Amino acid sequence: MKLHAKHTQAACYAGSMTQAANVNLAPLLFVTFQQQFQLSLEQIGFLVTFNFTIQIITDFFAAKFADRMGYRPSVVLAHACSALGLVGLGIFPFLFPNAYAGLLASVLFCAFGGGLLEVLISPIMEALPTENKAAAMGLLHSFYCIGHVCVVLLSTLFFVCIGLEHWYLLPLLWAIFPLLNCIAFSKVPLYPLPGSEQPHSFRRLFGIKVFWLFLLLMLCSGAAEQAMAQWASLFAETGLHVSKTTGDLLGPCLFAVLMWLSRLLYSKFGSSRPLKSLLGGSALLCMASYLIAVFAPHPLLSLAGCALCGFSVGIMWPGVLSLSSQTCPTGGTAMFAFLALAGDIGCAGGPGLVGLISDTAGGALKLGLGFALVFPVVMLFGLFILRKTHATS
């Protein structure tokens, strides 16, 4: 069978789902890690920060690495490292003398694979011969949400049927998925990205003033999304005192479902709406969702705020990527790499700051989540500046 662009597109979707497994499987086990390995909230928060810090470092070097090594070997390596990291999540804590060191080692491999995927999947998708690039990008990132939902639902089913005490088997099963996509990316056709042939793209990009604003928007997008996504499960269990199954289904799972719905609607109808207006509305809705999650008088209302946050942040990441691509059409691989880097700084800083503030306040997770309100506020301010300075872009 001859492979064509549709097969590449499907592999990109699966790559986005692999990224979801890398990022969202461990948070479902945070309470288990805390109890079984006697970890503090600060240590749990550092797992998230470490994950995204490694992704940041990977993002920084990934563009030149991919250009020299080639996109195909790079994306295959990304899936292989993701699989190794997931396997390690179930094995390393028991293999290493210190369980926490084992968790950090598994996170290291997942983060390196995830960092490469984040830099490579979007430009591979952008290079495909599709007509509506913004819609295609939105649909690609909706598969991250589908992956997130699958991680929560299938993992919850595993916990119910097999038992939480056998949690270490779950990452081994999830590792099968990136291994299969590793094979797929070794065979599907890849297409050149416009602008990737220009050798001094790093220098050009940082000479464009508006690009710095896009970096800020990406940072806020990542922070607003992951500050809630990474802590939703633990927040539901310990802060709202609901069962793990209820908390996971009504917290991170519904968060991911509404995030997927937001991106699906964006891919279908987003091309007829100004992107800056959509992003501004998302930032306002995100502010409201954090306020509901933190200050609602009933646990179910707080969970509704967590879920609503998923809808509000859904288009932030792909929307900023598309807006950047429209404004800087020849940015090439370097642009996607540095945007991913800025997003991952937000993904690391947001949850890490929530964990640090919560631990300092004696485990008051609501206080930490309340502080995360700053991220959509700053994003709204950045969009206001962008609208004033680039009204027609």
C-alpha positions in Angstrom: 0.0 0.0 0.0 1.3 3.4 -1.0 1.4 5.8 2.0 0.4 9.5 1.5 -0.3 12.7 3.4 -3.4 11.3 5.1 -1.3 8.6 6.8 1.2 11.3 7.9 -1.7 13.2 9.3 -2.9 10.2 11.3 0.6 9.6 12.6 0.7 13.3 13.7 -2.7 12.8 15.6 -1.2 9.7 17.3 1.9 11.7 18.2 -0.3 14.3 19.8 -2.0 11.5 21.8 1.4 10.1 22.8 2.3 13.6 24.2 -1.0 13.4 26.2 0.1 10.1 27.8 3.6 11.6 28.6 2.1 14.5 30.4 -1.1 13.3 32.0 -0.6 9.7 33.1 1.6 10.5 36.1 -0.7 13.1 37.7 -3.4 10.4 38.0 -0.9 8.7 40.4 0.2 11.7 42.4 -1.8 10.7 45.5 -0.5 7.1 45.1 3.1 8.3 44.9 2.5 10.6 47.8 1.2 7.8 50.0 3.4 4.9 48.8 6.7 6.7 48.6 6.0 9.4 51.3 6.4 12.4 49.1 5.5 16.0 49.9 3.4 18.3 47.8 6.6 20.2 46.9 8.2 16.9 45.6 5.1 16.1 43.6 5.1 19.6 42.2 8.8 19.3 41.3 8.0 16.2 39.2 5.8 18.5 37.0 8.4 21.2 37.0 11.2 18.8 36.2 9.1 17.3 33.3 8.6 20.6 31.6 12.1 21.9 32.4 13.6 19.0 30.5 11.1 19.7 27.7 12.3 23.4 27.7 15.9 22.3 27.4 14.9 19.9 24.6 12.8 22.6 22.9 15.9 24.9 22.9 18.1 22.5 21.0 15.4 20.5 19.0 15.2 22.8 16.0 18.9 22.5 15.1 18.9 18.9 16.2 16.0 18.1 13.8 17.5 20.1 10.9 20.8 18.2 11.2 19.6 14.7 12.1 16.5 14.9 9.9 12.8 15.0 10.9 12.2 11.3 10.5 15.0 10.0 12.8 14.1 12.7 15.3 10.4 11.9 15.5 11.1 8.2 15.7 13.6 8.9 18.5 10.9 11.0 20.3 8.5 8.1 20.3 11.1 5.6 21.4 12.1 7.8 24.4 8.4 8.3 25.3 7.9 4.6 25.4 11.0 4.1 27.6 9.8 6.8 30.0 6.4 5.2 30.3 8.0 1.8 30.9 10.3 3.4 33.5 7.3 5.0 35.4 6.2 1.5 36.3 9.6 0.0 36.9 12.2 2.6 37.9 10.8 3.5 41.4 11.3 -0.1 42.4 14.6 -0.6 40.6 16.4 2.5 41.9 17.6 2.7 45.6 15.5 5.8 46.0 11.9 5.6 44.6 11.8 9.4 43.9 15.0 9.2 41.9 13.3 6.4 39.8 10.3 8.7 39.2 12.6 11.5 38.1 14.5 9.2 35.7 11.3 8.0 34.1 10.1 11.6 33.8 13.4 12.5 32.2 12.8 10.1 29.3 9.1 11.1 28.9 10.0 14.7 28.9 12.8 14.4 26.3 10.5 12.4 24.0 7.7 14.9 24.7 9.9 17.9 24.0 10.9 16.5 20.6 7.3 15.7 19.8 6.2 19.2 20.7 8.7 20.8 18.4 8.3 18.3 15.5 4.6 17.4 15.3 3.3 20.9 14.6 5.7 21.8 11.8 5.2 18.3 10.2 1.5 18.9 10.3 1.9 22.5 9.1 3.9 21.3 6.1 1.2 18.9 4.9 -0.7 20.0 1.7 -3.9 21.1 3.5 -6.0 24.1 2.6 -7.0 25.5 6.0 -3.9 25.5 8.1 -5.5 27.0 11.3 -8.3 24.4 11.2 -5.8 21.5 10.7 -3.6 22.8 13.6 -6.7 23.0 15.9 -7.7 19.5 14.9 -4.2 18.2 15.6 -4.2 19.7 19.1 -7.7 18.3 19.7 -6.1 14.9 19.5 -4.0 15.8 22.5 -7.3 16.2 24.4 -8.6 12.9 23.0 -5.4 11.3 24.3 -5.9 13.0 27.7 -9.5 11.6 27.9 -8.3 8.1 26.9 -5.6 8.3 29.5 -8.1 9.2 32.3 -10.9 6.8 31.2 -8.8 3.8 30.4 -6.7 4.3 33.5 -9.8 4.7 35.7 -11.1 1.5 34.1 -7.8 -0.2 34.9 -7.9 1.0 38.6 -11.5 -0.3 39.0 -11.0 -3.7 37.2 -7.3 -4.5 38.1 -6.9 -2.5 41.3 -4.9 0.6 42.2 -2.4 -1.5 44.0 -1.2 -2.8 40.6 -0.8 0.7 39.2 2.8 -0.1 38.1 1.4 -2.3 35.2 -0.6 0.6 33.7 2.4 2.6 32.3 3.7 -0.6 30.7 0.5 -0.9 28.8 0.5 2.7 27.7 4.0 2.3 26.4 2.7 0.1 23.6 1.1 3.1 21.9 4.2 5.2 21.2 6.1 2.1 20.1 3.4 1.5 17.4 3.6 5.1 16.3 7.4 4.9 16.2 6.9 2.3 13.4 4.4 4.4 11.6 6.7 7.5 11.5 9.5 5.4 10.1 7.4 4.9 7.0 4.9 7.8 6.3 5.9 10.5 3.8 7.2 13.9 5.3 7.0 17.3 3.6 9.3 20.3 3.8 8.2 23.2 5.9 8.3 26.8 4.3 11.1 28.8 5.8 13.0 25.8 7.1 15.7 26.2 4.4 16.8 29.6 5.8 19.9 29.0 7.9 19.8 32.1 10.2 16.1 31.8 11.3 17.0 32.1 15.0 18.6 35.5 14.5 15.8 36.7 12.2 13.1 35.7 14.7 14.5 37.5 17.6 14.8 40.6 15.5 11.0 40.6 15.1 9.5 42.5 18.0 6.1 40.9 17.8 7.7 37.5 18.2 8.5 38.3 21.8 4.9 39.0 22.4 4.0 35.6 21.0 6.5 34.0 23.4 4.6 35.7 26.3 1.3 34.5 25.0 2.6 30.9 24.7 4.0 31.0 28.2 0.6 32.1 29.6 -1.2 29.5 27.5 0.9 26.7 28.9 0.8 27.9 32.5 -3.0 28.5 32.5 -3.6 25.0 31.0 -1.3 22.9 33.1 -1.7 24.7 36.4 -5.2 23.2 36.4 -4.6 20.0 34.4 -1.7 18.8 36.6 -3.4 19.4 39.9 -7.1 18.6 39.1 -6.9 15.0 40.2 -5.2 15.7 43.5 -7.3 18.8 44.1 -10.5 16.7 43.7 -9.3 13.9 46.1 -7.6 15.9 48.9 -9.1 19.4 48.5 -12.7 18.6 47.7 -12.7 15.2 49.4 -14.4 13.2 46.6 -13.5 9.6 45.6 -10.6 9.0 43.2 -13.0 7.7 40.5 -15.4 10.6 40.9 -12.6 13.1 41.1 -10.8 11.8 38.0 -13.9 11.6 35.9 -15.4 15.0 36.9 -12.0 16.7 37.2 -9.2 15.9 34.7 -11.4 13.8 32.4 -14.2 16.4 32.0 -11.4 19.0 31.7 -10.0 17.1 28.7 -13.4 16.5 27.1 -14.3 20.2 27.1 -10.8 21.1 26.0 -11.3 18.7 23.1 -14.7 20.2 22.3 -13.2 23.7 22.3 -10.5 22.6 19.8 -12.9 20.7 17.7 -15.2 23.7 17.4 -12.2 25.9 16.6 -11.1 23.5 13.8 -14.7 23.6 12.3 -15.6 27.2 12.7 -12.5 29.1 13.9 -11.4 30.2 10.4 -14.5 32.5 10.2 -13.6 34.3 13.5 -10.8 36.7 14.3 -8.2 34.7 16.2 -7.3 37.6 18.6 -11.0 37.9 19.6 -11.3 34.2 20.2 -8.1 34.1 22.3 -9.3 37.1 24.3 -12.7 35.4 25.1 -10.8 32.3 26.1 -8.6 34.3 28.6 -11.7 35.9 30.1 -13.5 32.5 30.4 -10.3 31.0 31.9 -10.3 33.7 34.6 -13.9 32.9 35.5 -13.2 29.1 35.6 -10.3 29.6 38.1 -12.5 31.8 40.3 -15.3 29.1 40.3 -12.9 26.3 41.1 -11.3 28.1 44.0 -14.3 30.0 45.5 -17.4 27.8 44.8 -19.1 26.7 48.0 -19.8 23.1 46.8 -17.3 20.5 45.6 -19.3 19.7 42.5 -19.3 23.4 41.5 -15.5 23.5 42.1 -15.2 20.5 39.8 -17.3 22.3 37.2 -14.8 25.2 37.4 -12.0 22.7 36.8 -13.8 21.3 33.7 -14.7 24.7 32.4 -11.1 25.6 32.5 -10.5 22.9 30.0 -12.9 24.5 27.5 -11.4 28.0 28.1 -7.7 27.0 27.5 -8.6 24.7 24.5 -7.7 27.0 21.7 -5.0 29.0 23.5 -2.0 26.8 22.4 -3.1 26.1 18.8 -4.5 29.6 18.4 -1.3 31.3 19.3 0.7 28.9 17.1 -1.6 29.7 14.1 -1.5 33.5 14.9 2.3 33.3 15.0 2.4 31.4 11.7 0.1 34.0 10.0 2.2 36.9 11.3 5.6 35.3 10.7 4.9 32.9 7.8 8.6 32.1 7.2 9.5 31.4 10.8 10.3 27.8 10.0 11.3 25.1 12.5 12.9 27.7 14.8 9.7 29.5 15.3 7.8 26.4 16.4 10.8 25.4 18.6 10.9 28.6 20.5 7.1 28.9 20.8 7.1 25.3 22.2 9.9 26.4 24.6 7.9 29.3 25.8 4.8 27.2 26.2 6.8 24.6 28.2 8.2 27.3 30.5 4.6 28.1 31.3 3.7 24.4 31.7 6.6 24.0 34.1 6.2 27.3 36.0 2.4 27.2 36.4 2.0 23.8 38.2 5.3 24.2 40.0 4.3 27.6 41.4 0.9 26.2 42.4 2.7 23.4 44.3 5.2 25.7 46.0 2.6 28.2 47.1 0.3 25.4 48.3 3.1 23.7 50.3 4.2 27.1 51.8 0.6 27.6 52.9 0.5 24.3 54.7 -1.1 22.2 51.9 -3.8 24.8 50.9 -4.1 23.8 47.2 -6.9 26.3 46.7 -4.6 29.1 47.5 -2.1 27.9 44.9 -4.7 27.5 42.2 -6.1 30.9 43.1 -2.6 32.4 42.3 -2.7 30.8 38.8 -5.4 33.4 37.9 -2.5 35.7 37.0 -1.8 33.7 33.8 -5.0 34.4 31.9 -4.9 38.0 33.2 -1.4 38.5 31.7 -2.5 36.8 28.5 -5.4 39.2 28.1 -3.0 42.1 28.6 -0.7 40.7 25.9 -3.5 40.3 23.4 -4.6 43.9 24.1 -1.1 45.0 23.1 -1.1 42.8 20.1 -4.4 44.2 18.9 -3.1 47.7 19.3 0.2 47.1 17.5 -0.9 44.6 14.8 -4.5 45.4 14.2 -4.6 43.8 10.7 -2.6 40.7 11.4 
